[in-house]
């Protein structure tokens, strides 16, 4: 008697993070597919994994595997940009082969800005900041008004890219990119509360990073350095005159 019916297929396979149906470049390096325990799981069962109808790999179950998830690794050569459908087949002794439901996944291996080296991505251009602010810094008036900046189009720019701007140590999340935003400059307005929270300093780094819809992280763009606040706050105060005990203060009235 078959251990499963055609009307009640086996559960679909799952990625290591079942909440997501996407694969990024990092995940593709060690992609594991999880197959949940199924009814009448027995020693000797052969579990075969298929990727877009092509055989990938298989595992024969041992006694210790019964009741446990089966993990199957997908070679990186199978993983290409686009969509893929995964399913598995169970060869059960004394029964007809049983197929699982399919899992549809989306794969994107191209990181925003291209591949980063270290913590900085030279494929991302530094922020475009108005020339007077870049040259002279952000004064108190501008701290109250906010500062406009621009992000140049970058390699592998895509819909749903999430950009995070970093002003000093304060983060500003930019709305996700829409289809109409692709390959165009992105205008970002840094509001006063972000600038004021980061505070005044002679050198404030301003940069950004991009995370795409599947989790590829661009790392940080080369930073711009700005002076924020009034320059006189950064000058060392003149040393106070130290009076000797026998000397009166100037213009001291008796």
C-alpha positions as CSV (number, residue, x, y, z in Angstrom):
1,X,0.0,0.0,0.0
2,X,1.5,3.4,-1.0
3,X,2.5,5.5,2.0
4,X,1.1,8.7,0.5
5,X,-1.5,9.6,-2.1
6,X,-1.3,11.7,-5.2
7,X,-4.1,13.9,-3.8
8,X,-2.0,14.7,-0.7
9,X,1.5,15.5,-1.8
10,X,4.5,15.7,0.5
11,X,5.2,19.1,2.0
12,X,7.4,21.4,-0.2
13,X,11.1,21.7,0.6
14,X,12.2,24.8,2.5
15,X,15.2,27.1,2.5
16,X,17.2,27.4,5.7
17,X,15.2,30.5,6.5
18,X,11.6,29.3,5.7
19,X,10.2,32.8,6.2
20,X,11.9,33.9,3.0
21,X,11.7,32.5,-0.5
22,X,14.8,34.3,-1.8
23,X,18.5,33.5,-2.2
24,X,21.3,36.1,-2.0
25,X,25.0,35.8,-3.1
26,X,26.1,34.8,0.4
27,X,23.4,32.2,0.8
28,X,24.2,30.7,-2.6
29,X,27.7,29.8,-1.4
30,X,26.3,27.2,1.1
31,X,22.7,26.7,0.1
32,X,20.9,24.0,2.2
33,X,17.4,22.7,1.5
34,X,15.4,21.3,4.3
35,X,12.9,18.5,3.9
36,X,10.6,18.0,6.9
37,X,9.9,14.6,8.4
38,X,7.1,12.9,6.6
39,X,4.5,10.1,7.4
40,X,5.8,6.6,7.3
41,X,9.5,7.7,7.1
42,X,11.6,4.6,7.1
43,X,15.2,3.4,7.0
44,X,16.2,2.8,3.4
45,X,14.0,5.6,1.9
46,X,15.8,7.5,-0.9
47,X,15.2,11.3,-0.9
48,X,16.0,12.9,-4.3
49,X,16.1,16.7,-4.8
50,X,15.2,18.4,-8.1
51,X,16.0,21.9,-9.3
52,X,13.8,23.1,-12.2
53,X,13.3,19.5,-13.1
54,X,17.0,18.6,-13.0
55,X,18.3,16.1,-10.5
56,X,20.5,17.7,-7.9
57,X,21.4,15.3,-5.1
58,X,20.0,12.5,-3.0
59,X,20.3,10.9,0.4
60,X,19.4,7.5,1.6
61,X,18.0,7.4,5.1
62,X,19.5,5.5,8.0
63,X,17.8,4.6,11.3
64,X,19.2,7.8,13.0
65,X,17.5,9.9,10.3
66,X,13.9,8.8,11.1
67,X,11.8,11.7,12.4
68,X,14.5,14.2,11.7
69,X,14.7,16.9,8.9
70,X,16.8,15.9,5.9
71,X,19.3,18.5,4.8
72,X,20.5,18.5,1.2
73,X,23.1,20.9,-0.2
74,X,22.7,22.5,-3.7
75,X,25.9,22.9,-5.6
76,X,26.6,26.5,-6.5
77,X,26.7,25.7,-10.2
78,X,22.9,25.2,-10.2
79,X,22.2,28.6,-8.7
80,X,21.6,31.4,-11.3
81,X,19.8,34.7,-11.3
82,X,16.1,34.5,-11.7
83,X,13.4,32.1,-10.4
84,X,13.7,28.4,-9.7
85,X,11.3,25.7,-8.6
86,X,12.4,23.0,-6.2
87,X,10.8,19.7,-5.3
88,X,11.8,16.3,-4.0
89,X,10.9,12.7,-4.6
90,X,10.8,9.9,-2.0
91,X,11.5,6.3,-3.1
92,X,9.9,4.2,-0.5
93,X,10.4,0.4,-0.4
94,X,7.2,-1.4,-1.5
95,X,5.5,1.8,-2.6
96,X,5.3,4.0,-5.7
97,X,7.6,7.1,-5.8
98,X,6.0,10.1,-4.0
99,X,6.5,13.7,-5.2
100,X,6.4,16.8,-3.0
101,X,4.8,20.1,-3.6
102,X,7.0,22.7,-5.3
103,X,8.9,25.6,-3.7
104,X,9.3,28.7,-5.9
105,X,12.3,30.9,-5.0
106,X,13.8,34.1,-6.4
107,X,17.6,34.3,-6.8
108,X,19.7,37.5,-7.1
109,X,23.4,37.2,-7.0
110,X,24.4,40.7,-8.1
111,X,25.1,43.0,-5.1
112,X,24.2,46.7,-5.2
113,X,27.3,48.6,-6.3
114,X,29.1,45.4,-7.3
115,X,31.3,43.3,-5.0
116,X,32.7,45.1,-2.0
117,X,36.2,44.7,-0.8
118,X,36.4,45.0,2.9
119,X,34.0,47.3,4.7
120,X,33.9,49.9,1.8
121,X,32.4,49.6,-1.6
122,X,34.2,51.6,-4.2
123,X,31.4,50.8,-6.7
124,X,29.2,53.3,-4.8
125,X,29.9,57.0,-5.4
126,X,30.2,59.2,-2.3
127,X,27.2,61.3,-1.5
128,X,26.7,64.5,-3.6
129,X,26.4,67.4,-1.1
130,X,25.9,71.1,-2.1
131,X,29.3,72.6,-2.7
132,X,29.0,75.4,-0.1
133,X,28.2,72.9,2.6
134,X,30.9,70.5,1.4
135,X,33.4,73.4,1.6
136,X,32.4,75.4,4.6
137,X,30.4,72.9,6.6
138,X,26.9,72.9,8.2
139,X,26.2,76.1,10.2
140,X,23.6,76.5,12.8
141,X,21.1,77.8,10.4
142,X,21.4,74.8,8.2
143,X,21.2,72.5,11.2
144,X,17.7,73.9,11.7
145,X,16.7,73.7,8.1
146,X,18.2,70.3,7.1
147,X,20.5,69.3,4.3
148,X,19.7,67.9,0.9
149,X,22.0,65.1,-0.5
150,X,22.0,63.0,-3.6
151,X,22.9,59.4,-4.3
152,X,24.2,58.7,-7.8
153,X,22.8,55.7,-9.7
154,X,24.8,52.6,-8.9
155,X,25.6,49.2,-10.5
156,X,22.8,46.6,-10.1
157,X,20.3,49.2,-8.9
158,X,16.9,47.4,-8.5
159,X,13.4,47.8,-7.4
160,X,12.9,47.4,-3.6
161,X,16.5,48.4,-2.8
162,X,16.6,49.8,0.8
163,X,19.1,52.6,1.3
164,X,20.3,53.6,4.8
165,X,22.1,56.9,5.2
166,X,24.5,57.3,8.1
167,X,25.1,60.8,9.4
168,X,27.8,60.5,12.1
169,X,26.4,57.7,14.1
170,X,22.7,58.4,13.4
171,X,20.9,56.3,10.8
172,X,18.2,57.5,8.3
173,X,16.3,54.9,6.4
174,X,15.2,56.0,2.9
175,X,12.0,54.6,1.3
176,X,12.5,51.6,-0.9
177,X,13.2,52.3,-4.5
178,X,10.4,52.0,-7.0
179,X,10.6,50.9,-10.6
180,X,10.6,54.6,-11.7
181,X,13.6,55.3,-9.5
182,X,15.9,52.8,-11.2
183,X,19.0,54.3,-12.9
184,X,18.2,57.8,-11.7
185,X,19.8,59.9,-8.9
186,X,18.1,59.4,-5.5
187,X,17.4,62.7,-3.6
188,X,17.5,62.4,0.2
189,X,16.7,65.2,2.6
190,X,18.5,64.9,5.9
191,X,16.0,66.4,8.5
192,X,17.2,68.7,11.3
193,X,16.6,66.2,14.0
194,X,19.1,63.8,12.5
195,X,21.8,66.4,12.2
196,X,21.1,67.7,15.7
197,X,21.0,64.2,17.3
198,X,24.4,63.5,15.7
199,X,25.7,66.7,17.2
200,X,28.3,69.3,16.4
201,X,31.9,68.2,15.5
202,X,34.8,69.3,13.4
203,X,34.6,66.1,11.4
204,X,31.3,64.1,10.8
205,X,31.3,61.2,8.3
206,X,28.3,60.9,6.0
207,X,27.8,57.8,4.0
208,X,25.2,55.2,2.9
209,X,24.7,51.5,2.2
210,X,22.2,49.5,0.1
211,X,20.4,46.2,0.9
212,X,18.4,44.7,-1.9
213,X,15.2,42.6,-1.7
214,X,17.0,39.3,-1.2
215,X,19.4,40.5,1.4
216,X,22.6,41.4,-0.6
217,X,24.4,44.1,1.4
218,X,26.5,46.6,-0.6
219,X,28.6,47.6,2.5
220,X,29.3,51.4,3.0
221,X,30.1,53.9,0.3
222,X,33.2,56.0,0.6
223,X,32.4,58.7,3.3
224,X,32.1,62.4,2.9
225,X,33.6,64.4,5.8
226,X,31.7,67.5,7.0
227,X,32.2,70.1,9.7
228,X,29.0,70.6,11.6
229,X,28.3,73.5,13.9
230,X,30.1,76.8,14.7
231,X,33.9,76.7,14.1
232,X,34.6,78.7,17.3
233,X,33.3,75.8,19.3
234,X,36.3,73.7,18.1
235,X,39.0,76.2,19.0
236,X,40.9,75.7,22.2
237,X,39.9,78.5,24.6
238,X,42.7,80.9,25.4
239,X,44.5,80.0,28.7
240,X,43.3,81.9,31.7
241,X,45.8,84.2,33.3
242,X,47.0,82.6,36.5
243,X,47.4,85.3,39.2
244,X,49.9,85.1,42.0
245,X,48.6,85.3,45.5
246,X,50.0,88.8,46.0
247,X,48.7,90.2,42.7
248,X,45.3,92.0,42.6
249,X,42.9,91.5,39.7
250,X,43.1,94.3,37.1
251,X,40.7,97.1,37.7
252,X,39.9,95.5,41.1
253,X,37.8,98.0,43.1
254,X,38.5,98.3,46.8
